[in-house]
Each structure stands twice: as C-alpha cells, then as structure tokens.
Amino acid sequence: MTDETTPNTDQTPPVADTAPETPAAAATPEATETPAAPQATETVEAPAPAPMVALDSVKGPDPQGWWRGTGRRKAAVARIRIKPGEGKFVINDRTLDTFFTEERDRNNINDVLKKTETFGAMDIHATVRGGGYTGQAGAIILGLGRALRNYDISLDSTLRKNGYLSRDPRKVERKKPGQPGARKRFQFSKR
C-alpha cells in the first residue's frame, strides 16, 4: 500500500474506480455527475471564395521592395525583379534595346507591360542565362508575367488570358542513335 505523500514508483498510473459499489449508491444524487452546462458556440463565418491563384504561389516584396518572378523557355532561365519606378529595363547590365537586336523580341517583351498598363511605370532588372535570343525573350516574358502577378494579383486574369503565365514546354528533340539528328536519316544505299 502506498502512502499519499510518497510518490508512486510504479510505471503505470493509478486507475480510479469509477463504477459504484452498490446499486443504491448509484441512485443517490451525489454519485451521479451533473451534465456540464452547454458551452456557447462561436459563430464561424464562411471563408471568402479562394482567388484563382493559390496564395502559396503569390509572394510579396523582398526587404528591398522588389517583386520577383522566374521564367524558363527552352534552355534559358530568367530571374526578374520589378518595382515601381521610372521605367528602366535592364537585362544583364545592358538596356533592352542593346540586349535584343530583333525588334520582334523587344515588342513581345513590351507587350506584357502594355497589356497590363504598367509600361513606363516599373523598374525591371533581369538576369538571363542559357539558350539563344528567342529562348531568352520567352523566359523574360514568363518571368515578367509572374513578377507582375506577385505585384498585383488583379492582373492575373489579363496575364493568363494573353498567355504570359503559361510555360512553353517545347524543347529540342534529342538526337537518336544510328542517325545524324533527331529525325534525319543517313542516306540509304541498297548496294
């Protein structure tokens, strides 16, 4: 028998006997527990409908005030930073006009800003690696679209409708063994 002042050295906790010993004791009001008063229920409002974009994919500005986006196309990867400013567009420490010599590439990139009505209102810094000019332009377009969506979620429908948030999955088909290219065959000689 253990004393109440000495701690129980057994590993199992003591079990309280909750069953009444006699039927008469069970009928007494002291032995029966009174039901607890019902607790006040809190009114829970229905959550607001979720936006089209998952909140995990939308990110806020970094400590310096830049909104970021990453774009990929073919073998090119572009990291984009934007913030409200004078409209400067810098790609790998060069201006947009000196980096892309093709007018088509410059127009495609500027279309993203024109359709979202942010042309001339954002400072844009891009770092692009890999691929050629077409792939780099496509990577910048996707990264710019993602950065603009992070900056203002209301632009999401405009960006998505124009295809600026969709990655182009096309890549170069691999070369096959026994032939000079992906599809080209060596000349067949019957004899």
C-alpha positions as CSV (number, residue, x, y, z in Angstrom):
1,M,0.0,0.0,0.0
2,T,1.4,3.4,-0.9
3,D,1.2,6.5,1.2
4,E,-0.3,9.6,-0.3
5,T,2.9,11.7,0.5
6,T,5.3,9.2,-1.1
7,P,5.4,9.2,-4.9
8,N,4.2,6.2,-6.8
9,T,7.2,4.3,-8.1
10,D,5.2,2.1,-10.4
11,Q,5.4,3.0,-14.1
12,T,1.6,2.6,-14.6
13,P,-0.6,5.5,-13.3
14,P,-3.2,4.6,-10.6
15,V,-6.6,3.7,-12.0
16,A,-9.6,5.3,-10.4
17,D,-12.5,3.0,-9.7
18,T,-15.5,4.8,-11.4
19,A,-18.1,2.0,-11.0
20,P,-20.4,2.3,-8.0
21,E,-20.2,-0.5,-5.5
22,T,-23.9,-0.9,-4.8
23,P,-27.0,-0.2,-6.9
24,A,-28.3,2.0,-4.1
25,A,-25.2,4.2,-4.2
26,A,-25.7,4.7,-7.9
27,A,-29.1,6.1,-7.4
28,T,-28.0,8.8,-5.0
29,P,-27.6,12.3,-6.4
30,E,-24.1,12.6,-5.0
31,A,-22.8,9.7,-7.1
32,T,-24.2,10.8,-10.4
33,E,-22.4,13.6,-12.2
34,T,-24.4,16.5,-13.3
35,P,-24.2,17.3,-17.0
36,A,-22.0,20.2,-17.8
37,A,-23.6,23.4,-19.0
38,P,-23.6,23.7,-22.8
39,Q,-20.8,26.0,-23.9
40,A,-21.5,28.9,-26.0
41,T,-20.9,28.2,-29.7
42,E,-18.9,30.7,-31.6
43,T,-20.3,31.9,-34.9
44,V,-17.9,31.0,-37.7
45,E,-18.2,32.9,-40.9
46,A,-17.9,31.1,-44.1
47,P,-14.4,31.7,-45.7
48,A,-14.2,34.0,-48.6
49,P,-14.1,32.3,-52.0
50,A,-10.5,31.5,-52.9
51,P,-8.9,33.5,-55.7
52,M,-8.0,31.9,-59.0
53,V,-4.4,31.8,-57.9
54,A,-3.2,29.7,-54.9
55,L,-1.9,32.0,-52.2
56,D,1.3,29.9,-51.9
57,S,2.4,30.9,-55.4
58,V,1.9,34.7,-54.8
59,K,4.8,36.2,-53.0
60,G,5.3,39.7,-51.5
61,P,8.2,42.0,-52.0
62,D,11.6,41.3,-50.6
63,P,13.2,43.6,-48.0
64,Q,14.5,46.0,-50.7
65,G,11.0,46.3,-52.2
66,W,11.4,44.1,-55.3
67,W,8.8,41.7,-56.5
68,R,10.4,38.6,-58.2
69,G,9.5,36.1,-60.9
70,T,11.3,33.3,-62.6
71,G,10.8,32.3,-66.2
72,R,12.0,29.4,-68.4
73,R,11.9,28.7,-72.1
74,K,13.9,26.1,-74.0
75,A,17.3,26.2,-72.3
76,A,17.1,29.8,-71.0
77,V,16.3,30.8,-67.4
78,A,15.4,34.4,-66.5
79,R,15.2,35.9,-63.0
80,I,13.2,39.1,-62.9
81,R,12.9,41.8,-60.3
82,I,10.4,44.6,-60.6
83,K,9.3,47.6,-58.5
84,P,7.5,50.9,-59.2
85,G,9.9,53.4,-60.7
86,E,10.9,55.3,-63.8
87,G,10.5,52.5,-66.4
88,K,14.2,51.4,-66.7
89,F,14.6,47.9,-68.2
90,V,18.0,46.3,-67.6
91,I,19.0,42.9,-68.8
92,N,22.4,41.5,-67.7
93,D,23.6,45.1,-67.1
94,R,22.5,46.2,-70.6
95,T,19.4,48.0,-71.8
96,L,16.6,46.2,-73.5
97,D,17.4,47.8,-76.9
98,T,21.1,46.8,-76.8
99,F,20.5,43.3,-75.5
100,F,17.8,42.3,-78.0
101,T,18.7,43.3,-81.5
102,E,15.5,41.9,-83.0
103,E,12.5,44.2,-82.9
104,R,10.2,41.2,-82.6
105,D,11.7,40.2,-79.2
106,R,11.6,43.8,-77.9
107,N,8.0,44.1,-78.9
108,N,7.0,40.8,-77.4
109,I,8.5,41.8,-74.1
110,N,7.0,45.3,-74.1
111,D,3.5,43.8,-74.9
112,V,3.4,42.3,-71.4
113,L,3.8,45.8,-69.9
114,K,1.5,47.5,-72.3
115,K,-1.4,45.0,-71.9
116,T,-1.1,45.3,-68.1
117,E,-0.9,49.1,-68.3
118,T,2.5,49.2,-66.4
119,F,4.6,50.3,-69.4
120,G,7.0,53.1,-68.1
121,A,5.9,52.7,-64.5
122,M,8.1,49.8,-63.4
123,D,11.9,49.4,-63.0
124,I,12.8,46.0,-64.3
125,H,16.0,44.1,-63.8
126,A,16.5,40.8,-65.5
127,T,19.3,38.2,-65.3
128,V,19.2,35.7,-68.2
129,R,21.4,32.6,-68.6
130,G,21.4,29.9,-71.2
131,G,19.7,29.4,-74.6
132,G,19.5,31.8,-77.5
133,Y,17.8,35.1,-78.1
134,T,14.3,33.5,-78.7
135,G,14.5,31.3,-75.6
136,Q,15.8,34.2,-73.5
137,A,13.0,36.5,-74.7
138,G,10.4,33.8,-73.9
139,A,11.9,33.3,-70.4
140,I,11.8,37.0,-69.7
141,I,8.2,37.2,-70.8
142,L,7.2,34.4,-68.4
143,G,9.3,35.8,-65.5
144,L,7.9,39.2,-66.1
145,G,4.3,37.9,-66.1
146,R,4.9,36.0,-62.8
147,A,6.5,39.1,-61.2
148,L,3.6,41.3,-62.2
149,R,1.2,38.8,-60.8
150,N,3.1,38.9,-57.5
151,Y,3.0,42.7,-57.6
152,D,-0.7,43.0,-58.3
153,I,-3.0,39.9,-58.1
154,S,-5.7,41.7,-60.1
155,L,-3.5,41.5,-63.2
156,D,-3.7,37.7,-63.1
157,S,-6.7,37.4,-65.5
158,T,-5.1,39.7,-68.1
159,L,-1.8,37.9,-67.9
160,R,-3.4,34.5,-68.1
161,K,-5.7,35.4,-70.9
162,N,-2.7,36.6,-73.0
163,G,-0.7,33.5,-72.2
164,Y,2.0,35.3,-70.1
165,L,1.7,32.9,-67.2
166,S,1.9,29.6,-69.3
167,R,5.3,28.0,-69.7
168,D,6.1,26.9,-73.3
169,P,7.1,23.2,-72.8
170,R,8.7,22.8,-76.3
171,K,12.3,21.8,-76.3
172,V,14.8,20.5,-78.8
173,E,14.2,16.8,-79.6
174,R,17.1,14.6,-78.7
175,K,19.3,13.0,-81.3
176,K,18.7,9.3,-81.9
177,P,21.4,6.7,-82.1
178,G,22.2,5.4,-85.6
179,Q,21.2,8.6,-87.4
180,P,22.7,12.1,-87.7
181,G,19.9,14.0,-85.9
182,A,16.5,13.7,-84.2
183,R,14.7,12.8,-87.4
184,K,17.2,12.9,-90.2
185,R,18.5,9.6,-91.5
186,F,21.7,8.6,-93.2
187,Q,21.3,8.1,-97.0
188,F,20.1,4.6,-97.8
189,S,22.2,2.6,-100.1
190,K,20.8,-0.7,-101.5
191,R,24.2,-2.0,-102.7
